[in-house]
Amino acid sequence: MKHRGASILFFNESRQVLLLLRDDIPSIPFPGMWDLPGGHIENSESPQCCIQREMLEEMLLETGQCDLFGIYDFSDRIEYVFSKKIFFNPSDVDLQEGQRIRLFSEEEVGKTTLAYGFNRVLADYFSREDVRK
């Protein structure tokens, strides 16, 4: 049985998305790569509760209710991807995990290999008609 993960696609009015630069520790998966914020869903936890817990742990952010963007069946896991318009300034975030966060344009994302196969998710995001407007 595949494990389950939850991640969040924070976006702003300029169609930029927030990415997290993973810690550069050789013992973790994808060290030093850009990633969507998120983590592993615990046994008795819902995907929504997971993303809320992870954002509190990683960024000290209370996200409240988030929209489910999609469920992705990757080779190693089932990933629940949520989306939410940014309600904070990234430079004000008290980051608890990772090296830093920053906003990326569609062009920048296209030139960046993301951890965990999240390029597929962001390609879906940028191709949506409601995002293109």
Secondary structure as a PSIPRED ss2 file (coil, helix, strand):
# PSIPRED VFORMAT (PSIPRED V4.0)

   1 M C   1.000  0.000  0.000
   2 K C   1.000  0.000  0.000
   3 H E   0.000  0.000  1.000
   4 R E   0.000  0.000  1.000
   5 G E   0.000  0.000  1.000
   6 A E   0.000  0.000  1.000
   7 S E   0.000  0.000  1.000
   8 I E   0.000  0.000  1.000
   9 L E   0.000  0.000  1.000
  10 F E   0.000  0.000  1.000
  11 F E   0.000  0.000  1.000
  12 N C   1.000  0.000  0.000
  13 E C   1.000  0.000  0.000
  14 S C   1.000  0.000  0.000
  15 R C   1.000  0.000  0.000
  16 Q C   1.000  0.000  0.000
  17 V E   0.000  0.000  1.000
  18 L E   0.000  0.000  1.000
  19 L E   0.000  0.000  1.000
  20 L E   0.000  0.000  1.000
  21 L E   0.000  0.000  1.000
  22 R C   1.000  0.000  0.000
  23 D C   1.000  0.000  0.000
  24 D C   1.000  0.000  0.000
  25 I C   1.000  0.000  0.000
  26 P C   1.000  0.000  0.000
  27 S C   1.000  0.000  0.000
  28 I C   1.000  0.000  0.000
  29 P C   1.000  0.000  0.000
  30 F C   1.000  0.000  0.000
  31 P C   1.000  0.000  0.000
  32 G C   1.000  0.000  0.000
  33 M C   1.000  0.000  0.000
  34 W E   0.000  0.000  1.000
  35 D E   0.000  0.000  1.000
  36 L C   1.000  0.000  0.000
  37 P C   1.000  0.000  0.000
  38 G E   0.000  0.000  1.000
  39 G E   0.000  0.000  1.000
  40 H E   0.000  0.000  1.000
  41 I C   1.000  0.000  0.000
  42 E C   1.000  0.000  0.000
  43 N C   1.000  0.000  0.000
  44 S C   1.000  0.000  0.000
  45 E C   1.000  0.000  0.000
  46 S C   1.000  0.000  0.000
  47 P H   0.000  1.000  0.000
  48 Q H   0.000  1.000  0.000
  49 C H   0.000  1.000  0.000
  50 C H   0.000  1.000  0.000
  51 I H   0.000  1.000  0.000
  52 Q H   0.000  1.000  0.000
  53 R H   0.000  1.000  0.000
  54 E H   0.000  1.000  0.000
  55 M H   0.000  1.000  0.000
  56 L H   0.000  1.000  0.000
  57 E H   0.000  1.000  0.000
  58 E H   0.000  1.000  0.000
  59 M H   0.000  1.000  0.000
  60 L C   1.000  0.000  0.000
  61 L C   1.000  0.000  0.000
  62 E C   1.000  0.000  0.000
  63 T C   1.000  0.000  0.000
  64 G C   1.000  0.000  0.000
  65 Q C   1.000  0.000  0.000
  66 C C   1.000  0.000  0.000
  67 D E   0.000  0.000  1.000
  68 L E   0.000  0.000  1.000
  69 F E   0.000  0.000  1.000
  70 G E   0.000  0.000  1.000
  71 I E   0.000  0.000  1.000
  72 Y E   0.000  0.000  1.000
  73 D E   0.000  0.000  1.000
  74 F C   1.000  0.000  0.000
  75 S C   1.000  0.000  0.000
  76 D C   1.000  0.000  0.000
  77 R E   0.000  0.000  1.000
  78 I E   0.000  0.000  1.000
  79 E E   0.000  0.000  1.000
  80 Y E   0.000  0.000  1.000
  81 V E   0.000  0.000  1.000
  82 F E   0.000  0.000  1.000
  83 S E   0.000  0.000  1.000
  84 K E   0.000  0.000  1.000
  85 K E   0.000  0.000  1.000
  86 I C   1.000  0.000  0.000
  87 F C   1.000  0.000  0.000
  88 F C   1.000  0.000  0.000
  89 N C   1.000  0.000  0.000
  90 P H   0.000  1.000  0.000
  91 S H   0.000  1.000  0.000
  92 D H   0.000  1.000  0.000
  93 V C   1.000  0.000  0.000
  94 D C   1.000  0.000  0.000
  95 L C   1.000  0.000  0.000
  96 Q C   1.000  0.000  0.000
  97 E C   1.000  0.000  0.000
  98 G C   1.000  0.000  0.000
  99 Q C   1.000  0.000  0.000
 100 R E   0.000  0.000  1.000
 101 I E   0.000  0.000  1.000
 102 R E   0.000  0.000  1.000
 103 L E   0.000  0.000  1.000
 104 F E   0.000  0.000  1.000
 105 S C   1.000  0.000  0.000
 106 E H   0.000  1.000  0.000
 107 E H   0.000  1.000  0.000
 108 E H   0.000  1.000  0.000
 109 V H   0.000  1.000  0.000
 110 G H   0.000  1.000  0.000
 111 K C   1.000  0.000  0.000
 112 T C   1.000  0.000  0.000
 113 T C   1.000  0.000  0.000
 114 L C   1.000  0.000  0.000
 115 A H   0.000  1.000  0.000
 116 Y H   0.000  1.000  0.000
 117 G H   0.000  1.000  0.000
 118 F H   0.000  1.000  0.000
 119 N H   0.000  1.000  0.000
 120 R H   0.000  1.000  0.000
 121 V H   0.000  1.000  0.000
 122 L H   0.000  1.000  0.000
 123 A H   0.000  1.000  0.000
 124 D H   0.000  1.000  0.000
 125 Y H   0.000  1.000  0.000
 126 F H   0.000  1.000  0.000
 127 S H   0.000  1.000  0.000
 128 R C   1.000  0.000  0.000
 129 E H   0.000  1.000  0.000
 130 D H   0.000  1.000  0.000
 131 V H   0.000  1.000  0.000
 132 R H   0.000  1.000  0.000
 133 K C   1.000  0.000  0.000
